[in-house]
Amino acid sequence: MGYVTAVPHPRSEAPGPARSGRRSLAVALLSGALGAALVLLATRRGWSGGTATVAGGDFPLSASGSDVTGVPAALAIVGLASLVAVFAVRRAGRFLVAGLLALSGAGTIASALLGLSDSSALDEKAAAATGDTAATVDTMTHTGWPYVAAAGGLLLLLAGLLALRYGRSWPTMSGRYERDGTPRVRRARAPVDPDRPEEIWKALDRGEDPTGA
């Protein structure tokens, strides 16, 4: 009595690595783009406020994220550029770019949180308002925008970690390959017509032998 070997249906087993690669790619793109947008938006908003004592009383002051520190916005741009560059490089280059993306996110988080305790921007505005270079802000308050910038940095960090972990399975931008990964087939050049001198000169300019020998 013979035995029948069960053969699984081709569609019953989904390729795990390919599926995880597509998911990680989608999450990394969304996280990186959203994170950079959040950081750039947050740095344009008010981060801190306070008052300075002048002759007429208390003078209100406010400082935006770009007044406090320009590091988060710069790192967000670097992170966004790194996210795009991940698809333009391969192997070790992709690993290095992914590491730069992760470091940009980590640096954004650190600089945004450090900006919470930085009163230098308000002190400069207090000195300008009072005319006293030694004047400092009296009271200081914070908004939630520094935390938004830190959250954007966390998304950039996530995108970088995903690129480090799954970047090898992501596609690469290249003009030599089609979307399915197969090399493009070059079209053969038409033979040179000996009765047309202009074609002979063009073939010579290209470094070809017009005689076909």
Buried (B, 14 or more C-beta within 10 A) or exposed (E): EEEEEEEEEEEEEEEEEEEEBBEBBEBBBEBBBBBBBBBBBBBEBBBBBBBBBBEEEEBEBBBBBBBBBEBBBBBBBBBBBBBBBBBEBEEEEBBBBBBBBBBBBBBBBBBBBBBBEBBBBBBBBBBEBBEEEEBBBBEBEBBEBBBBBBBBBBBBBBBBBBBBEBBBEBEBEEEEEEEEEEEEEEEEEEEBEEEEEEBBEEBEEEEEEBEEE
